[in-house]
Amino acid sequence: LCLREKGETGTAMLSFRLSAKMTPDARRRVQALRREAEIALAAGLPFKAMTAARIAIATKPTGRDAFAIDRILAEAHQQLGLDERALEILEGLAGRIDKVFGDESPDPDLAAELLDDIGELRYRRGESEDAVILFRALRENPALARRAGYMLALCYHRQERHAEAIRLLDDLLLAAAEAATRVITDAAR
């Protein structure tokens, strides 16, 4: 972890790979490979991330680890400009999220984040109608409501529904101003 904080990406990736090779525990091996892949993604090295993720998949991860590895693969494909493949991975994961987690119940925010990723990819691919459906649903999730509202406004703009986009952006700005006022008021007390 401290190696990663110092920005020594290659050294950190190597240390996680060595850790994965040395540990007899399959779950720890997957977690080390997952960390290696996350570092590679953050460093803009999608091929290295994909390699680590594919090695992790070979150890048959379950639960949150399997979910995270699939999301890493999707993000690596996005970094490579392969949005269609990334979308296939994410939609496949969404379709089998209950199976991925098994007895371990998935965090509702993880499922919402997955839908947010799918919505963003759909938007980037010009599939605004599909993205609108996802972002409308995500506005109900407190953790993603603002982002979903912003993405929904972008979809409306792309669809030339400018009045709706402006109204939505105005609402978002008003909510942000109210939140900032509350923070300032609370800090002054």
Disulfide bonds with the S-S distance in Angstrom:
none
